[in-house]
Amino acid sequence: MALHCLLPSSPSSFKSFSPRHLVPTRTVYSARRVQFLASAGIQHSEVPRRSANFKPTIWDNDYLQSLKSDYLGETYLRRSEGLKDYVRHRLDASAEPLSVLELIDTLQRLGVGYHFENEIKGALNTIISMKDTNMLVEDDLYVTALNFRLFRQHGYEVSQDVFKSFKDKKDGGFKAYISEDIKGMLSMYEASYYAVEGEDLLNEAQEFTTRHLKELIKGNIYIDPHLVKQVNHALELPLHWRFSWLEARWFIDTYKMKIDTDPLLLELAKLDFNMVQATHQQELKDVSRWWNSLGLGKTLSFARDRLVENFYWAAGFIFEPKYGYCRKSITKLICLITPIDDVYDVYGSLDELKLFTDAVERWDINTVQDLPDYMKICFLALYNTTNEMAYDVLREHGQDIIQYLKKVWTDLCKAYLAEATWYYNGYTPTLEEYINNALISVSGPLIQVHAYFLLGGKITKEAIEYLMGYQNLIRWSSVTFRLADDLGTATDEIKRGDVPKSIQCYMHESGVSEEIAREHINHLIAEMWKKMNKDMVSSHFPLHFTSLGVNTARTAQCFYLYGDGYGIPDRETKEQVLSMWIEPIPLMEG
């Protein structure tokens, strides 16, 4: 059964399959072959079809293929290496802890921290070994909060009690002078988002800093415009909840306006951004050719055609150049998830959806004859692409993973079917019912399970067993993904006849207004982050996989910050795509 689409043998002969029988062949069914098979078999009678009137793609394949960049040339590579040596020297030469911490923070926000992971770890180990570190920072809120945030970010145990010295012993609140320290409050505000469950002091810090920062921005006192820009940006979405490459693009423009800008750091950030962008462009061109050849975007005209936006998601999950195969594969996954999601949400009848779900669960190519034409195309595209990914892992790592990939696709389709059944029955689930299903239907577990195998690390039985339970980090990040999606898209989706989302479920269950329901959903997102903060430190998975899981939540919150950035891609999403993947940053101003 597994992988037989990719093998020259028949399904019956697959029983004798072993890794040594693999041949270097790829997908058997071309786009033309898929279309031929779709015209055969059982013809289903016409059923009423709903339409979501999705906007067409705004990115043409010919345009994407025309993208060019000079930033992969040897000249830029040599200059980049020279600038990285300069940074390493600065990290080694800086003896004063605050200077080191500020340099690390700047490197990370500029998007180049991934080049210096070992140096940053070594610098933090040196600082934390200093016995008098606490004495250096205990009376400075900015330094204390920066120290706390960076060490927690990198997995060190730091107690929330470091902020006790800033509380008034008489009334238990924060000292009055703190409300006038904008830089310090902003630093504590960002640090507070690393709280775990039960850390009331950090919850108080977050409430205090949010309230006072908003008041100061609205007040009449003069504040440095550079600082005002940072405060507004942070209040919109905290740094910890943003994905790093999008943040880097914003921070590069912000950093160059600082009085004490290091021109060499700025040059490295711009150059590295352009080099990463050039790598991403090549990947985008590859997946665009694949998508154009597959033909799903044109054939399934009722569905969202969002190749570039899907690449945005994949790059949000993991942007570093060395993970290109994983990034392209995730893009392909989302390209398949989206039209299948639209089949369940809008186009398919309930009987058809049951047939498709059964076909995916059986993972049998012969079931395609029982499907309507448009579903045959979906199934074959899914079947071939998934088997190809499994083939790649088997070839490279000797692990047959098709049973796990089949399982997550089956779970996804069953979750879609549950939502479709709710819709056709006019049923509004409780919020708990909704979330338990929606954390799967949002596709977070499917993407993360695939990513575990596609990242190229060691694959263990213990990790797989844990992974397939959709526990802890996978669960919390997927719930956050779903709730952020709902906050941005629920209004439009309800208008086109979709199943009630978390907001509507809570309104129905609790009898509250939409405003209060949205506040509750935002509260749930904050609670999910506290769980993720704990699991990021205690996770037994490799750091790059743990980061990808957390970035699932981050990318969702950025994507849906201004509304449905996926369904309506010609507004903020378009501007972000242009700045991140189309337009390089000028190295010289003027």
C-alpha positions, 0 to 999 in steps of 0.5 A: 500500500505505502508508496506503491504509486512511486514504484513500478510494481503493482499493488499486489507485489508491494508486500515484498517491498524493502528499501533495497527495492527502491528505484530512483523514480518520482511521481508517476501521475503527471498533470495530464495523467491526473486529468485523464483519470479524473474523466474516468469512473463513476459520474456523480449527479449534479448537486447544488454548489456553494461559492465563496467568491474567493479572489484570484491569485495576484501572483502570476507564474511568469512573473515569479519566474522572472525574479532575479537577484545578484545577491548569491554571487561570490562578491556578496558572500565574501563581504558577508563572511567578513562582516560576520567575523567583525560581529564575532570579534565584537561578541568576544571583545565586549567585557561589559554584560550590558553591551553584550546583551544589547548586541545579542538583542540587536543581532536577533532583531536584525535577523542575523542571530542564527549565524552566531548561535554558538557565540551567543550561547557562549556569551550568555554562559559567561554572563550568567557565571558572573556572581555580581550580575544581579547587583549590576542590574537590580536597580535598572528596569531596562537592564533587568528586563533585557537580561530576563528576556534574553536568558529565558528566550535561550532556555535558562531558568530565570525567576520572575522575582528579579522584578520584585525590587521594582515593587512598592513594599507599602501598597504592593504595586510597582513603584511610581517612578517606573511609569515615567521610564518608557525604555524600562517599561517597554523592556519589561513589557516585552519580557512579561510575554515569556511568563509561564502559568502561575507567574502572577508578578509577570502578569501584573507587569504586563498589565501595568506596562501596557496601561502606562505605555498606552497612556504615555503615547496618547499624552502630551509630553514629548517622546523620542519619535524612534521610541514611539515607533517601537512602543506602537509596534510592541503594543500592536504585537509583542516581539515574542509573538512575531516571526523573526524574518518579518520582524527583521525587515521592520527592524532594519528600517528602524535600526538605521534611524538610531543615533548609535547605529553600528553601520557594519551591523546594519550592512550585514543585516541588509546584505544577509536579508537580500541573500536569504531573499535570493535563496527564497526566490529560487525556492519560490520559482521551483514550487511555482513550476510545480504548482503550475504543472500540477494544475490544481489552481486552474482546475479547481476554480472554486478554491483559493489559489495562494501559492505565494502566500503558502510560501509566506507561511512556510518561510514564517515557520522556518526561514533559514536558508539551509532548510530549503527542502523542508520549506518547499515541501511545507509550501506544497503541503499548504497548496494541497491543504487549501483546496481540500479545505475549500472542498469541505467548507464550501463546495462538496456535498456531505455524501461526497465528503464522506467518500473523500474522507474514506478514500484518504483513510484507505489510501488506496488508488483504486478508490479514486473511481468512486469519487466525483471528477474534482475530487479525483484530482484532489486525491491523486495530487495528495496521494502522489505528493505525499508518497513522493515526500515519503520516498525522499525520507526513505531514500535519505534516512531509511525510514518508511514514514508513509503510515504517519503521513497517511494518519495525519491526512486522515485526521485532517479530513475527519476533522474537516468532515466533523465541521461539515457535518456540524454545518449541514446539521445546523449544530453549534458546538461548545467552545471545547468541542470546537477547539478539540476538533479545530486544532487538527482542522487548522492543519498545525499537527499535519504540518509539524508532523511532516516537518519533523521528518523533512527537517533532516534530523535523527528520527526516533521511535520515541519521538514519533510516538510522542509526535503522533499524540499531538501533545503539548507544543504541537497542541498549544501552537495549533490552538493558537494558530486556530484562534488567531485565524478565527479572530482575523477571518470569522466575520467573513467566513460566517457571511459565506456560510461556514461553520461557527468559529470559536467566537460564535461558539463562545457567544452561543455557549455563554450568551455574551457579545462578540466584543466580550467573546473576542476578549476571551479568545485573546485571553485563551491565546495568551494562556496558550503562549504560557504553556508554549513558553514552558514547553519550549524549555522542557522539549526533548525535540531538537531546537529547530523543530521546537522553533518551527512549532512555535513559529506556527503560532507566530506566523498565524498571529502576524498573518491575521493581524489585520484581518484575513490576510490569506483570503484577501491577499491584495492588501497588507499581505501583498505589501509584506510579500513585496518587501520580503521576497520581491524587493531587495533592501538598498545597501546604500541609502540615497 
